[in-house]
Amino acid sequence: GYLASNTDLMAVFGNNTTEAIKHYISYGKSEGRSTNLFNAESYLNNYVDLRSAFGEDHTLAKKHYVESGFSEGRVF
């Protein structure tokens, strides 16, 4: 999603998806920000522990990155 694809916003909003949605509506769309830069497959492939936990579930991978992975310094 939007937060996972825009790490500068994660630094501001943390994992607050409500504020992120508001930002996208108010600014992000007109700024041309992407909602699809996050590569869940790559993220899962980079971390064996995540692949073991989530399999190939891209939704769970995005959720993990927003809630934990970004602050842990993980990359995709």
C-alpha positions as CSV (number, residue, x, y, z in Angstrom):
1,G,0.0,0.0,0.0
2,Y,0.6,3.6,0.2
3,L,2.5,3.7,3.5
4,A,4.8,0.8,2.5
5,S,5.5,2.5,-0.8
6,N,6.3,5.9,0.7
7,T,8.7,5.4,3.6
8,D,9.0,9.2,4.2
9,L,5.3,9.1,5.2
10,M,5.9,6.1,7.5
11,A,8.4,8.3,9.3
12,V,5.7,10.8,9.9
13,F,2.5,8.7,10.3
14,G,4.0,5.5,11.6
15,N,1.4,2.8,10.9
16,N,-1.6,5.1,11.1
17,T,-3.3,4.1,7.9
18,T,-6.2,6.6,8.5
19,E,-3.8,9.5,8.4
20,A,-2.1,8.0,5.4
21,I,-5.3,7.8,3.5
22,K,-6.1,11.4,4.3
23,H,-2.7,12.4,3.1
24,Y,-3.2,10.5,-0.2
25,I,-6.5,12.2,-0.8
26,S,-5.3,15.6,0.1
27,Y,-1.8,15.6,-1.3
28,G,-0.4,12.3,-2.4
29,K,-2.5,11.7,-5.6
30,S,-1.7,15.2,-6.9
31,E,1.9,14.8,-6.0
32,G,2.0,11.7,-8.1
33,R,2.9,9.4,-5.2
34,S,2.7,5.7,-5.9
35,T,0.7,3.2,-4.0
36,N,2.5,0.3,-5.6
37,L,6.3,0.7,-5.1
38,F,6.4,-1.8,-2.3
39,N,7.6,-5.2,-3.6
40,A,6.1,-7.8,-1.3
41,E,7.6,-10.7,-3.1
42,S,11.1,-9.2,-2.8
43,Y,10.5,-8.4,0.9
44,L,9.5,-12.0,1.6
45,N,12.4,-13.3,-0.4
46,N,14.9,-11.1,1.5
47,Y,13.8,-12.5,4.9
48,V,13.6,-16.2,5.6
49,D,11.8,-15.6,8.9
50,L,9.0,-13.6,7.2
51,R,8.7,-16.1,4.4
52,S,8.4,-18.9,7.0
53,A,5.7,-16.9,8.9
54,F,3.7,-15.5,6.0
55,G,4.4,-17.9,3.1
56,E,3.6,-15.9,0.0
57,D,0.9,-13.8,1.5
58,H,1.6,-10.3,0.1
59,T,-1.0,-8.6,2.3
60,L,0.6,-9.9,5.4
61,A,4.0,-8.9,4.1
62,K,2.8,-5.3,3.6
63,K,1.2,-5.2,7.0
64,H,4.4,-6.5,8.6
65,Y,6.5,-3.9,6.9
66,V,4.2,-1.0,7.9
67,E,3.8,-2.2,11.5
68,S,7.3,-3.5,12.2
69,G,9.7,-4.0,9.3
70,F,10.3,-0.3,8.5
71,S,11.2,0.5,12.1
72,E,13.4,-2.7,12.2
73,G,15.4,-1.3,9.3
74,R,14.2,-4.1,6.9
75,V,14.3,-3.3,3.2
76,F,12.4,-4.6,0.2
